[in-house]
Amino acid sequence: MWTLEADDGADQVVDTLLTRNRRDTPVSAAAVAKWPQSSRRPATRTIAELSEGVLSDIFWSTFFGLVFYIPLVDAAMGRAGKRPVGVFGEAGIDDQFINQVRDRLIPGRSALFLLTAADELYRVVDAAAGSWPNMIVVSLKPAQKETLSTAFGPPT
């Protein structure tokens, strides 16, 4: 996850990446979340033209629901605390990462979520002329990526 200090910052990074040659920006899956100051919740969207479509829209909808909406439902029902993350936890997307997303993606900011190979991440960031301080990197093992692909991959 790459957080940006402006609510349109992630869109600007996506625009930059889209102008690059696809070989220079190898991304398996991508999504943007932006939270304008005037909104009660963030707006999210997948970036199909930037990614290879390894994960379906169902993945992103479930992920963003887990991050932003399940806590609201739990609070409304008087439940608080840790929520099991199921297949996300098996794939290395744990409570710590989810909490970091909640802490960093606040009104007035945006975030770009990318699934890319670890050895390709440098190329993607360089292509976007980005900086590392605002990134949270979760390294998935091949088996964890396979778990996500099996659970949330596009229909065959």
Contacts in CASP RR format, 6 or more apart in sequence:
PFRMAT RR
TARGET T0000
AUTHOR 0000-0000-0000
METHOD contacts of the structure
MODEL  1
MWTLEADDGADQVVDTLLTRNRRDTPVSAAAVAKWPQSSRRPATRTIAEL
SEGVLSDIFWSTFFGLVFYIPLVDAAMGRAGKRPVGVFGEAGIDDQFINQ
VRDRLIPGRSALFLLTAADELYRVVDAAAGSWPNMIVVSLKPAQKETLST
AFGPPT
1 97 0 8 1.000
1 100 0 8 1.000
1 101 0 8 1.000
1 104 0 8 1.000
1 105 0 8 1.000
1 111 0 8 1.000
1 112 0 8 1.000
1 113 0 8 1.000
1 135 0 8 1.000
1 136 0 8 1.000
2 10 0 8 1.000
2 13 0 8 1.000
2 111 0 8 1.000
2 112 0 8 1.000
2 113 0 8 1.000
2 114 0 8 1.000
2 125 0 8 1.000
2 130 0 8 1.000
2 134 0 8 1.000
2 135 0 8 1.000
3 104 0 8 1.000
3 105 0 8 1.000
3 109 0 8 1.000
3 110 0 8 1.000
3 111 0 8 1.000
3 134 0 8 1.000
3 135 0 8 1.000
3 136 0 8 1.000
4 10 0 8 1.000
4 12 0 8 1.000
4 13 0 8 1.000
4 109 0 8 1.000
4 110 0 8 1.000
4 111 0 8 1.000
4 112 0 8 1.000
4 134 0 8 1.000
5 108 0 8 1.000
5 109 0 8 1.000
5 134 0 8 1.000
6 12 0 8 1.000
6 108 0 8 1.000
6 109 0 8 1.000
6 110 0 8 1.000
7 34 0 8 1.000
7 35 0 8 1.000
7 36 0 8 1.000
7 37 0 8 1.000
7 107 0 8 1.000
7 108 0 8 1.000
7 109 0 8 1.000
7 110 0 8 1.000
8 34 0 8 1.000
8 110 0 8 1.000
9 34 0 8 1.000
9 110 0 8 1.000
10 32 0 8 1.000
10 33 0 8 1.000
10 34 0 8 1.000
10 110 0 8 1.000
10 111 0 8 1.000
10 112 0 8 1.000
11 32 0 8 1.000
11 34 0 8 1.000
11 110 0 8 1.000
13 112 0 8 1.000
13 128 0 8 1.000
13 130 0 8 1.000
14 30 0 8 1.000
14 32 0 8 1.000
14 47 0 8 1.000
14 50 0 8 1.000
14 112 0 8 1.000
16 127 0 8 1.000
16 128 0 8 1.000
16 129 0 8 1.000
17 25 0 8 1.000
17 27 0 8 1.000
17 50 0 8 1.000
17 124 0 8 1.000
17 127 0 8 1.000
17 128 0 8 1.000
18 49 0 8 1.000
18 50 0 8 1.000
20 127 0 8 1.000
24 123 0 8 1.000
24 127 0 8 1.000
25 50 0 8 1.000
25 123 0 8 1.000
25 124 0 8 1.000
25 127 0 8 1.000
25 128 0 8 1.000
26 52 0 8 1.000
26 116 0 8 1.000
26 117 0 8 1.000
26 120 0 8 1.000
26 123 0 8 1.000
26 124 0 8 1.000
27 50 0 8 1.000
27 51 0 8 1.000
27 52 0 8 1.000
27 114 0 8 1.000
27 115 0 8 1.000
27 116 0 8 1.000
27 124 0 8 1.000
28 51 0 8 1.000
28 52 0 8 1.000
28 53 0 8 1.000
28 54 0 8 1.000
28 55 0 8 1.000
28 115 0 8 1.000
28 116 0 8 1.000
28 117 0 8 1.000
28 145 0 8 1.000
29 46 0 8 1.000
29 51 0 8 1.000
29 52 0 8 1.000
29 53 0 8 1.000
29 54 0 8 1.000
29 55 0 8 1.000
29 59 0 8 1.000
29 60 0 8 1.000
29 114 0 8 1.000
29 115 0 8 1.000
30 46 0 8 1.000
30 47 0 8 1.000
30 50 0 8 1.000
30 51 0 8 1.000
30 112 0 8 1.000
30 113 0 8 1.000
30 114 0 8 1.000
30 115 0 8 1.000
31 44 0 8 1.000
31 45 0 8 1.000
31 46 0 8 1.000
31 47 0 8 1.000
31 60 0 8 1.000
31 63 0 8 1.000
31 64 0 8 1.000
31 112 0 8 1.000
31 113 0 8 1.000
32 44 0 8 1.000
32 45 0 8 1.000
32 47 0 8 1.000
32 110 0 8 1.000
32 111 0 8 1.000
32 112 0 8 1.000
32 113 0 8 1.000
33 42 0 8 1.000
33 43 0 8 1.000
33 44 0 8 1.000
33 64 0 8 1.000
33 105 0 8 1.000
33 110 0 8 1.000
33 111 0 8 1.000
33 113 0 8 1.000
34 42 0 8 1.000
34 43 0 8 1.000
34 44 0 8 1.000
34 109 0 8 1.000
34 110 0 8 1.000
34 111 0 8 1.000
35 41 0 8 1.000
35 42 0 8 1.000
35 43 0 8 1.000
35 105 0 8 1.000
35 106 0 8 1.000
35 107 0 8 1.000
35 108 0 8 1.000
35 109 0 8 1.000
35 110 0 8 1.000
36 43 0 8 1.000
36 107 0 8 1.000
36 108 0 8 1.000
37 107 0 8 1.000
37 108 0 8 1.000
39 107 0 8 1.000
41 68 0 8 1.000
42 64 0 8 1.000
42 68 0 8 1.000
42 105 0 8 1.000
44 60 0 8 1.000
44 64 0 8 1.000
46 57 0 8 1.000
46 60 0 8 1.000
51 115 0 8 1.000
53 153 0 8 1.000
53 154 0 8 1.000
54 115 0 8 1.000
54 149 0 8 1.000
54 153 0 8 1.000
54 154 0 8 1.000
55 115 0 8 1.000
55 148 0 8 1.000
55 149 0 8 1.000
55 152 0 8 1.000
55 153 0 8 1.000
55 154 0 8 1.000
56 152 0 8 1.000
56 153 0 8 1.000
56 154 0 8 1.000
56 155 0 8 1.000
58 152 0 8 1.000
58 153 0 8 1.000
59 148 0 8 1.000
59 151 0 8 1.000
59 152 0 8 1.000
59 153 0 8 1.000
60 113 0 8 1.000
62 152 0 8 1.000
63 88 0 8 1.000
63 93 0 8 1.000
63 113 0 8 1.000
66 83 0 8 1.000
66 85 0 8 1.000
66 88 0 8 1.000
66 98 0 8 1.000
67 98 0 8 1.000
67 101 0 8 1.000
67 102 0 8 1.000
67 105 0 8 1.000
68 102 0 8 1.000
70 83 0 8 1.000
71 83 0 8 1.000
71 102 0 8 1.000
74 80 0 8 1.000
74 81 0 8 1.000
74 83 0 8 1.000
82 95 0 8 1.000
83 95 0 8 1.000
85 93 0 8 1.000
85 94 0 8 1.000
85 95 0 8 1.000
85 98 0 8 1.000
87 147 0 8 1.000
87 148 0 8 1.000
87 151 0 8 1.000
87 152 0 8 1.000
88 94 0 8 1.000
88 98 0 8 1.000
90 144 0 8 1.000
90 147 0 8 1.000
91 140 0 8 1.000
91 144 0 8 1.000
91 145 0 8 1.000
91 147 0 8 1.000
91 148 0 8 1.000
91 151 0 8 1.000
92 138 0 8 1.000
92 140 0 8 1.000
92 144 0 8 1.000
93 138 0 8 1.000
97 136 0 8 1.000
97 138 0 8 1.000
100 136 0 8 1.000
101 111 0 8 1.000
101 136 0 8 1.000
104 111 0 8 1.000
104 134 0 8 1.000
104 136 0 8 1.000
105 111 0 8 1.000
114 121 0 8 1.000
114 124 0 8 1.000
115 140 0 8 1.000
115 145 0 8 1.000
115 148 0 8 1.000
116 124 0 8 1.000
118 139 0 8 1.000
121 137 0 8 1.000
125 131 0 8 1.000
125 132 0 8 1.000
125 135 0 8 1.000
140 148 0 8 1.000
END
